[in-house]
Amino acid sequence: MAGVLTVQRTTVPASERDKYFERLRACKSHYSAAKCRFRVYEESALTGAFIEFTEADDETTLTVAHANSPHRVLDPARIYHETEIG
């Protein structure tokens, strides 16, 4: 089954890190309840540079989850579909 995802990049100053992680916890809880997977990675060579992935099994689930997100999603319409490599 092919999935869909959105990607969001952000850079967080050290002074905002705790607040950012509070937001991430709220997002993780929200997306989990909405049947999505929410993952965050921090760049090894650049502390504070994060990339967030929100994944779902279908576009409708992901779109609805973003519409109801507790935090603004920068470009919720830019959805990537898993591609069969063959």
Order of alpha helices (4+ residues) and beta strands (2+ residues): beta-alpha-beta-beta-alpha-beta
